[in-house]
Amino acid sequence: MAKSNGQKRRREAEADLEHQTATANGTQDGPPNKKSRIEERRSLFVRSLPASATNESVTDFFSQHYPVKHATVVIDPKTKESRGFGFVTFTDADDAVEAKAKLNNELFMGRRLKLEVAEPRHRAGGPGVVKSRIAEEKKKREGDLAEAKKVPKLIIRNLPWSIKSDDQLSKAFSKFGKIRFADLPNDHGKLKGFGFLTFRTKKHAERAMEEMNGKDIDGRTIAVDWAVSKEEWQQQQGIDEEKPAKAESKKNVKEHFEKFGPVRYARIVMDKMTDRPAGTCFVCFFKEDDFRACLKNCPRPRLQVKNSKTSVLQDESIDTDGRYTLDGRVLSVAHAVSKEEANRLAEAGPGAKAAEEKDKRRLYLLPEGTIPTNSPLYKLLTPTEVKLREQSAQQRKKQVQGNPSLHISLTRLAIRNLPRNMDSKEFKQLARQAVVGFASDVREGKRQPLSKEELARGGAEDREAERRRKEKGVGVVKQAKIVYEAKDGKKVDEKSGAGKSRGYGFIEYSSHRWALMGLRWLNGHPLKNEAGRTVRLIVEFAIENAQVVSRRRANESRARQKRSEVVQNGGNPAAKKSYPAKGNKAPPKEEKVVKETEEESRKKKDAAEKLANRQRIIGRKRMVRKNRKAGR
């Protein structure tokens, strides 16, 4: 009795679903199309649903086990509650079969589910069946008529390259009868070596095939045969037979990875052009611990040594226990990422590394500092900050394209959107904090560490700079400078005290490693400006003139060489130049003038510093009074 009640509810559900589908399509009769037949194989009929069940809750339940396309719960129009049954359609027919076997009698909101494969409903003797039969008979007659009227079409393979146009192909076969249409397929102007001929009658086509098949045209033996549709050709090639093989491969992959723990699903990636496996797949575990254990122990790919011999044999030493070997192939396992991230990683792969080595201007560093639109940080930016970033990217790109002498610095950063009340001392402290903050984020798992390629960018020059820094015992920040301007808009020194910050500055680190760490931590970092509002820093690698940098490095090299010579001679490089005393003679007149000039300049410098301090104090007092008035 229970079974008959279940079948009754199932028929009612199918009727409701059929009515909804027919209404949406604008018709209620007619034979099912290919899409509906596929939907039937991927759909399950679900019974014993609770009254509170909804489309969303059913979708969430089944999505925990297999990818779900959609789910429909049949609702009572009076009570607006579930009638206790519905349908679930999966993305794959194999998943529907596995879900029926696995989830039948599973608990869902306190009820045991009953699952059956959904079947199409057929009404015996109804008007829909009559119309369906009439439509099928009509379709068959039309097919027979089309076959009778079908114009014979030949395919000619291995054509010589001397036949370059449709007219030349028609002329070669025109003696056998009238030709309706000739076609020479090409790929962007390059011929593919075969063509098609459509004759007016089948008799003429048969004659052409009998006499021309195997004949030579301009030194090439052509092959003539009947042309068939793409679907028929694929069936003849046995492509449809690969579908069971695909299901079998997916089953093998899933069983193989179940060694590490329960697997939710396994998906094999298919090549769109060949409809064959592309050699990659996705495996989803139920538990995160199993997922991490699988990743932790997987064999690491070995780097290919340059100019070394390659081999097609598998290296069995990298997988001694065989847990990562499937059908004689050692699997390469990695954490799955989104499509956007995969594209970014592909751009930063070995091909990008080779491009970096060739790029002497280091233009590959231009995108560094760009915040992706799909990142959480991008959502925190104001429209003004987004516009500033876009304008900066366009301006920098235009600069490097217009002047070949410009290149991207490895160690110098350009920072914009700085608070106007920040001075260089605070700026330098922030630069030091950025390196420490980046390292802390890496330890806590908030950021990815720098890759080996990024660490090796600076090369020998970076290693030498680090060696000198450690010898001197100085910090990683060489310079932190904020640009100031006077009332007339000209740049002035910060120590003058008469300038106002332009809102941008530069930080120079001792090596590329520290610069990259500082950039990634500072970029988008929030700070409070003089008005108390939050602003986020815009950080990019600075653009420099190669000629200016070359002169500066040459001067630094000469200065280091002179200091080393002084040290080798036993002198003190920091000592001032002195003259040997000769009796009671006074020092040379030139030396006296130099000393007086130095004393005058020192006095002027002290006076300027006092004036700057006084003006800073006055400015701060004015700001305090202004804030007090505003708070009243």
PEMOZI-V512672 format. One record per residue. N is the residue number from 1. RES is the residue in one small letter. SS is DSSP state (H for helix, E for strand, - for the rest). PHI is phi in whole degrees, -180 to 180 (999 if undefined). D_LAST is the distance of its C-alpha to the last C-alpha in whole Angstrom. Layout:
N	RES	SS	PHI	D_LAST
N	RES	SS	PHI	D_LAST
//
This chain:
1	m	-	999	84
2	a	H	-63	81
3	k	H	-65	82
4	s	H	-67	83
5	n	H	-64	79
6	g	H	-63	77
7	q	H	-65	79
8	k	H	-65	79
9	r	H	-62	75
10	r	H	-64	75
11	r	H	-63	77
12	e	H	-65	75
13	a	H	-63	72
14	e	H	-65	74
15	a	H	-66	74
16	d	H	-63	71
17	l	H	-65	70
18	e	H	-65	72
19	h	H	-66	71
20	q	H	-63	68
21	t	H	-65	69
22	a	H	-66	72
23	t	H	-66	69
24	a	H	-65	67
25	n	H	-87	69
26	g	-	86	71
27	t	-	-150	74
28	q	-	-120	76
29	d	-	-133	79
30	g	-	114	80
31	p	-	-70	81
32	p	-	-68	78
33	n	-	-86	77
34	k	H	-64	77
35	k	H	-64	73
36	s	H	-66	74
37	r	H	-65	76
38	i	H	-67	74
39	e	H	-60	72
40	e	H	-63	74
41	r	H	-71	75
42	r	H	-102	72
43	s	E	-107	71
44	l	E	-119	71
45	f	E	-92	72
46	v	E	-110	70
47	r	E	-115	71
48	s	-	67	69
49	l	-	-80	66
50	p	-	-70	64
51	a	-	-66	62
52	s	-	-87	59
53	a	-	-67	60
54	t	-	-129	58
55	n	H	-59	58
56	e	H	-68	55
57	s	H	-66	56
58	v	H	-67	60
59	t	H	-61	59
60	d	H	-62	57
61	f	H	-65	60
62	f	H	-75	62
63	s	H	-69	60
64	q	-	-68	60
65	h	-	-114	63
66	y	-	-145	64
67	p	-	-63	62
68	v	E	-109	62
69	k	E	-80	62
70	h	E	-163	62
71	a	E	-136	62
72	t	E	-129	63
73	v	E	-104	63
74	v	E	-74	65
75	i	E	-105	63
76	d	-	-74	65
77	p	-	-65	64
78	k	-	-85	64
79	t	-	-86	62
80	k	-	60	60
81	e	-	-119	61
82	s	E	-66	63
83	r	E	-87	67
84	g	E	98	67
85	f	E	-152	68
86	g	E	-176	67
87	f	E	-132	68
88	v	E	-128	66
89	t	E	-111	67
90	f	E	-96	66
91	t	-	-77	66
92	d	-	-138	70
93	a	H	-65	73
94	d	H	-63	73
95	d	H	-65	70
96	a	H	-63	71
97	v	H	-66	75
98	e	H	-66	73
99	a	H	-65	70
100	k	H	-63	73
101	a	H	-72	75
102	k	H	-89	72
103	l	H	-101	70
104	n	-	-65	72
105	n	-	71	72
106	e	-	-77	68
107	l	E	-77	66
108	f	E	-141	63
109	m	-	55	61
110	g	-	83	64
111	r	E	-122	66
112	r	E	-86	69
113	l	-	-76	69
114	k	E	-117	72
115	l	E	-116	73
116	e	E	-141	75
117	v	E	-70	76
118	a	-	-69	75
119	e	-	-123	78
120	p	-	-68	78
121	r	-	-93	80
122	h	-	-119	83
123	r	-	-94	84
124	a	-	-72	88
125	g	-	78	89
126	g	-	-78	86
127	p	H	-66	86
128	g	H	-64	83
129	v	H	-66	86
130	v	H	-62	88
131	k	H	-65	86
132	s	H	-64	85
133	r	H	-65	89
134	i	H	-61	89
135	a	H	-64	86
136	e	H	-65	88
137	e	H	-65	91
138	k	H	-64	90
139	k	H	-64	88
140	k	H	-66	91
141	r	H	-62	93
142	e	H	-63	91
143	g	H	-65	91
144	d	H	-63	95
145	l	H	-64	94
146	a	H	-66	92
147	e	H	-67	94
148	a	H	-69	97
149	k	H	-88	95
150	k	-	-61	94
151	v	-	-80	94
152	p	-	-64	96
153	k	E	-130	93
154	l	E	-113	94
155	i	E	-113	92
156	i	E	-115	94
157	r	E	-103	93
158	n	-	60	93
159	l	-	-71	93
160	p	-	-72	94
161	w	-	-73	91
162	s	-	-72	94
163	i	-	-87	93
164	k	-	-113	89
165	s	-	-139	89
166	d	H	-63	90
167	d	H	-65	93
168	q	H	-65	95
169	l	H	-67	94
170	s	H	-63	96
171	k	H	-63	99
172	a	H	-68	100
173	f	H	-116	100
174	s	H	-68	101
175	k	H	-71	105
176	f	H	-93	105
177	g	-	152	103
178	k	-	-73	100
179	i	E	-106	97
180	r	E	-82	94
181	f	E	-153	91
182	a	E	-130	91
183	d	E	-144	87
184	l	-	-116	87
185	p	-	-62	83
186	n	E	-145	81
187	d	E	-115	78
188	h	-	55	76
189	g	-	90	79
190	k	E	-96	81
191	l	E	-66	84
192	k	-	-97	85
193	g	-	91	88
194	f	-	-144	89
195	g	E	-153	89
196	f	E	-125	90
197	l	E	-130	93
198	t	E	-113	93
199	f	E	-92	97
200	r	-	-76	98
201	t	-	-128	101
202	k	H	-68	101
203	k	H	-62	104
204	h	H	-65	103
205	a	H	-67	101
206	e	H	-63	103
207	r	H	-63	106
208	a	H	-64	103
209	m	H	-67	102
210	e	H	-65	105
211	e	H	-87	106
212	m	H	-99	103
213	n	-	-66	102
214	g	-	89	103
215	k	-	-82	104
216	d	E	-96	103
217	i	E	-128	101
218	d	-	53	100
219	g	-	86	101
220	r	E	-124	99
221	t	E	-85	100
222	i	-	-91	98
223	a	E	-122	98
224	v	E	-117	98
225	d	E	-152	97
226	w	E	-69	95
227	a	-	-84	91
228	v	-	-122	90
229	s	-	-72	86
230	k	H	-64	83
231	e	H	-65	83
232	e	H	-65	87
233	w	H	-65	87
234	q	H	-65	84
235	q	H	-65	87
236	q	H	-65	90
237	q	-	-80	88
238	g	-	80	87
239	i	H	-69	83
240	d	H	-66	83
241	e	H	-72	85
242	e	H	-82	81
243	k	H	-63	79
244	p	H	-62	81
245	a	H	-65	81
246	k	H	-63	77
247	a	H	-63	77
248	e	H	-66	79
249	s	H	-64	77
250	k	H	-63	74
251	k	H	-65	75
252	n	H	-63	76
253	v	H	-64	73
254	k	H	-64	72
255	e	H	-64	74
256	h	H	-65	74
257	f	H	-82	70
258	e	-	-70	71
259	k	-	-63	72
260	f	-	-91	68
261	g	-	155	67
262	p	-	-59	67
263	v	E	-106	67
264	r	E	-73	65
265	y	E	-162	66
266	a	E	-132	68
267	r	E	-125	67
268	i	E	-94	70
269	v	E	-81	68
270	m	E	-105	71
271	d	-	-73	71
272	k	-	-67	71
273	m	-	-78	74
274	t	-	-100	76
275	d	-	59	75
276	r	-	-118	76
277	p	E	-58	74
278	a	E	-86	72
279	g	E	94	72
280	t	E	-130	69
281	c	E	-154	67
282	f	E	-121	64
283	v	E	-125	65
284	c	E	-116	62
285	f	E	-92	62
286	f	-	-75	61
287	k	-	-108	60
288	e	H	-69	58
289	d	H	-63	60
290	d	H	-65	63
291	f	H	-62	61
292	r	H	-70	60
293	a	H	-66	63
294	c	H	-65	65
295	l	H	-73	62
296	k	H	-64	63
297	n	-	-98	66
298	c	-	-70	67
299	p	-	-67	69
300	r	-	-87	67
301	p	-	-66	68
302	r	-	-86	70
303	l	-	-69	69
304	q	-	-79	72
305	v	-	-72	73
306	k	-	-63	73
307	n	-	66	77
308	s	-	-90	78
309	k	-	-76	81
310	t	-	-100	79
311	s	-	-142	81
312	v	-	-86	81
313	l	-	-77	82
314	q	-	-81	80
315	d	-	-86	78
316	e	H	-73	79
317	s	H	-70	78
318	i	H	-82	74
319	d	-	-140	75
320	t	-	-69	77
321	d	-	-86	77
322	g	-	76	77
323	r	-	-73	74
324	y	-	-112	73
325	t	E	-112	76
326	l	E	-127	77
327	d	-	54	80
328	g	-	81	81
329	r	E	-114	77
330	v	E	-81	75
331	l	-	-79	71
332	s	-	-104	68
333	v	-	-109	65
334	a	-	-148	62
335	h	-	-70	58
336	a	-	-70	58
337	v	-	-128	55
338	s	-	-70	54
339	k	H	-64	56
340	e	H	-65	53
341	e	H	-67	53
342	a	H	-63	56
343	n	H	-65	56
344	r	H	-66	54
345	l	H	-67	56
346	a	H	-65	59
347	e	H	-68	57
348	a	-	-98	57
349	g	-	-83	60
350	p	H	-59	63
351	g	H	-64	63
352	a	H	-68	60
353	k	H	-63	61
354	a	H	-63	64
355	a	H	-66	62
356	e	H	-62	59
357	e	H	-64	62
358	k	H	-82	63
359	d	-	-83	60
360	k	-	-71	59
361	r	-	-86	56
362	r	-	58	55
363	l	H	-70	53
364	y	H	-67	53
365	l	H	-86	50
366	l	-	-58	48
367	p	-	-72	47
368	e	-	-63	46
369	g	-	109	42
370	t	-	-76	43
371	i	-	-96	41
372	p	-	-61	44
373	t	-	-68	42
374	n	-	-95	44
375	s	-	-88	42
376	p	H	-62	39
377	l	H	-65	37
378	y	H	-63	37
379	k	H	-70	36
380	l	H	-85	32
381	l	-	-76	32
382	t	-	-80	30
383	p	H	-57	32
384	t	H	-65	31
385	e	H	-67	32
386	v	H	-63	35
387	k	H	-65	36
388	l	H	-61	35
389	r	H	-66	38
390	e	H	-64	40
391	q	H	-64	40
392	s	H	-64	40
393	a	H	-63	43
394	q	H	-66	45
395	q	H	-65	44
396	r	H	-65	46
397	k	H	-63	49
398	k	H	-66	49
399	q	H	-63	49
400	v	H	-71	52
401	q	H	-73	54
402	g	H	-86	54
403	n	-	-134	55
404	p	-	-69	57
405	s	-	-78	56
406	l	E	-84	53
407	h	E	-143	53
408	i	E	-93	50
409	s	E	-76	49
410	l	E	-85	50
411	t	E	-121	48
412	r	E	-108	45
413	l	E	-111	42
414	a	E	-109	40
415	i	E	-117	36
416	r	E	-122	34
417	n	-	67	30
418	l	-	-77	29
419	p	-	-62	25
420	r	-	-70	25
421	n	-	-92	23
422	m	-	-89	26
423	d	-	-104	29
424	s	H	-67	33
425	k	H	-65	33
426	e	H	-65	30
427	f	H	-63	32
428	k	H	-68	36
429	q	H	-62	35
430	l	H	-65	34
431	a	H	-64	37
432	r	H	-67	39
433	q	H	-62	37
434	a	H	-64	38
435	v	H	-66	42
436	v	H	-65	41
437	g	H	-64	39
438	f	H	-63	42
439	a	H	-63	45
440	s	H	-66	43
441	d	H	-63	43
442	v	H	-66	46
443	r	H	-63	47
444	e	-	-83	45
445	g	-	82	47
446	k	-	-81	44
447	r	-	-132	45
448	q	-	-85	49
449	p	-	-69	50
450	l	-	-68	51
451	s	-	-77	55
452	k	H	-63	58
453	e	H	-65	58
454	e	H	-68	54
455	l	H	-69	55
456	a	-	-93	58
457	r	-	-63	57
458	g	-	-67	56
459	g	H	68	60
460	a	H	-64	61
461	e	H	-64	58
462	d	H	-66	56
463	r	H	-64	58
464	e	H	-67	59
465	a	H	-65	55
466	e	H	-66	54
467	r	H	-63	57
468	r	H	-65	56
469	r	H	-63	52
470	k	H	-68	54
471	e	H	-63	56
472	k	H	-78	53
473	g	-	72	51
474	v	-	-102	48
475	g	-	-79	46
476	v	-	-81	46
477	v	E	-95	43
478	k	E	-80	45
479	q	E	-156	42
480	a	E	-138	38
481	k	E	-131	37
482	i	E	-104	34
483	v	E	-85	34
484	y	E	-115	32
485	e	E	-138	32
486	a	-	-86	32
487	k	-	-65	31
488	d	-	-84	34
489	g	-	92	34
490	k	-	-81	37
491	k	E	-69	37
492	v	E	-134	36
493	d	-	-77	36
494	e	H	-64	33
495	k	H	-68	34
496	s	H	-66	34
497	g	-	76	30
498	a	-	-98	30
499	g	-	-100	30
500	k	E	-126	27
501	s	E	-63	28
502	r	E	-85	30
503	g	E	90	29
504	y	E	-146	33
505	g	E	-161	35
506	f	E	-135	39
507	i	E	-125	40
508	e	E	-118	44
509	y	E	-98	45
510	s	-	-74	49
511	s	-	-150	50
512	h	H	-66	50
513	r	H	-58	50
514	w	H	-67	47
515	a	H	-64	45
516	l	H	-68	46
517	m	H	-64	45
518	g	H	-64	41
519	l	H	-62	41
520	r	H	-70	42
521	w	H	-83	39
522	l	H	-76	36
523	n	-	-63	37
524	g	-	81	34
525	h	-	-69	33
526	p	E	-82	29
527	l	E	-138	26
528	k	E	-94	22
529	n	-	-89	21
530	e	-	-64	19
531	a	-	-91	17
532	g	-	86	17
533	r	-	-90	20
534	t	E	-86	24
535	v	E	-123	26
536	r	E	-114	30
537	l	-	-69	32
538	i	E	-109	35
539	v	E	-120	38
540	e	E	-145	42
541	f	E	-71	45
542	a	E	-71	44
543	i	E	-94	47
544	e	E	-127	49
545	n	E	-88	52
546	a	H	-61	55
547	q	H	-69	56
548	v	H	-65	53
549	v	H	-63	53
550	s	H	-63	57
551	r	H	-65	57
552	r	H	-63	54
553	r	H	-67	56
554	a	H	-64	59
555	n	H	-64	57
556	e	H	-63	56
557	s	H	-65	60
558	r	H	-65	61
559	a	H	-65	59
560	r	H	-65	59
561	q	H	-65	63
562	k	H	-64	63
563	r	H	-63	61
564	s	H	-65	64
565	e	H	-66	66
566	v	H	-64	65
567	v	H	-65	65
568	q	H	-63	68
569	n	-	-84	70
570	g	-	86	68
571	g	-	-94	65
572	n	-	-106	62
573	p	-	-65	60
574	a	-	-90	56
575	a	-	-75	58
576	k	-	-80	58
577	k	-	-69	61
578	s	-	-131	64
579	y	-	-114	67
580	p	-	-70	70
581	a	-	-77	71
582	k	-	-122	74
583	g	-	65	75
584	n	-	-105	73
585	k	-	-69	72
586	a	-	-72	68
587	p	-	-62	67
588	p	-	-55	67
589	k	H	-61	65
590	e	H	-63	64
591	e	H	-65	62
592	k	H	-64	61
593	v	H	-62	59
594	v	H	-63	57
595	k	H	-64	56
596	e	H	-62	55
597	t	H	-63	53
598	e	H	-65	52
599	e	H	-65	50
600	e	H	-64	49
601	s	H	-66	47
602	r	H	-68	46
603	k	H	-64	44
604	k	H	-62	43
605	k	H	-66	41
606	d	H	-63	40
607	a	H	-65	38
608	a	H	-66	37
609	e	H	-66	35
610	k	H	-62	34
611	l	H	-63	32
612	a	H	-65	31
613	n	H	-63	29
614	r	H	-62	28
615	q	H	-68	26
616	r	H	-65	25
617	i	H	-64	23
618	i	H	-62	22
619	g	H	-63	21
620	r	H	-65	19
621	k	H	-62	17
622	r	H	-63	16
623	m	H	-65	15
624	v	H	-63	13
625	r	H	-62	11
626	k	H	-64	10
627	n	H	-67	9
628	r	H	-64	7
629	k	H	-63	5
630	a	H	-68	6
631	g	H	-80	4
632	r	-	-73	0
//
